[in-house]
């Protein structure tokens, strides 16, 4: 069995957005008991991340670390879409645009402290498209 849904996720600028409840709801509506949830983000300036969902300081430290290793103040050749665009592409290249999460008993098999995030790397608001594909 296959079940697929396209989510449109609005972002309001550079940040990590917890989408775990949205994905869990899609898994529930799919009625798949044992299978695999594949997530694919259809963008090159935002990424997917499975990370700590309890202490927001973890997300802040990740964002601060990424800003240090990929600064927006560096001189990039590609700058037609603004100073934050090329750094966003590099940040996406260093992370992921897809994730695979097992499903068991109709639920995502995430660890106790794991959440699923869209990591928006651009400064301005965007609408991000996420394909959720469930097989089981």
N, C-alpha and C positions, 0 to 999 in steps of 0.2 A: 504494500500500500504506500502511496505517496500523497503528501498534502503540502501545498505551497501557498504562501501568502507574501504579498509585498507590503511592507510597512513604510510609511512616510513619517520620519521623525524630525520635528522641528528643533533646531538648536538656536541658541541666542548668543553664540560666540564661543570662543575658546574655553573648553571645559570638558569634564567627563560626565556623561549622562547615563545613569543606571537604567537599563532597559530590561532587566531581569523579569519584572512582573509582566511586561508585554510578551516576552518570549514564553514564559510559563503559561500564559493564557492561550497562546496559539497551540502549544503542546496539548493542553487540555481539550481544546476544541477539535484537534485532529483525531482524538480517541486512540492514538497509538500507545500501546502498553509497553512494548520493548522495541527500541529502534535507535535512530540517530537523528539529531537535529543539526542541520548545517545552516550556518549563517553566512551570508555574503553581502558585504557593504559595497554598493556600486559607485564608489568614489575614490579619487586619488589624493584627496587632501583631508581625509578623516579616516579613522581606523577603529577596529574592534579590539577589545581587551577583556580578558577575564582576570579579575583582580579582587583585592580585599574589599569587602562590602560593609565592614563594621566601623573602622576608624578612618574618618575623612582625611586625617593627616597623611595617610599613605598616598592618597590620590594627589594631594598638594605636593608631597615630596617628589612623586613621579613627574608632575607637571614642571616643577622647578628644575629637576634634573634634565628633562628634555629641553627646556629653554636654554640651559647651559651648553649642552652638546650640539644643539641646532639653533643658534641665535638668529633672531629676525634682523639684527643689525649688521649681519655679514653682507658682503657684496656678492650677489648672485646674478648670473647672466639673465635668467628668466625672471622678469619683474613686471611683465605687462599687466598682471592682475593684482598688483600691490605687493608691498614688502613682506606680507605674511604668506604669500602663495607658495613660493619655492621652499621655504622652511616647512610648510605643511606637507608638501610632496615628500620631502626627505623624512619627516617624522612618520609618515605613512609607510614609507619603504622600510623603516626600522622596526615597524610593528606588524600588524596583520590587517587584512581586509576580509578574512574569513576565519571561522571557528567551527569545530565539530564537537558536539556534546552528546554523550549517550543519554538515552531515555530508558528508565526502568520503572515499572508500575505506574506508568503515565506521568512521570515527573522527570525533570532534568536531573542528571546525576552530577550536581555541583558539590564541591566541598562546603563545609559549614560556613566558611568566611568568604566564599567566592560569589561575585556578582558579574554580570555581563554589562559592559559599557561601550557606548560609542564615544570615541575620543575625538572631539571636534578640534581641529588644528587651525582653523581660520578665525579671525577676529569678529567678522560680521555674522549675522544670522544666516542660516542655511536650512534647506529641507533635504535631509539625507534619506536615501532609499535603501532599505534593507530587505533582501530576499531571505525568507525563512522557509527552508525545505525540510520536511520531516518524512523519514522513511521508516517503515517498520512492518 
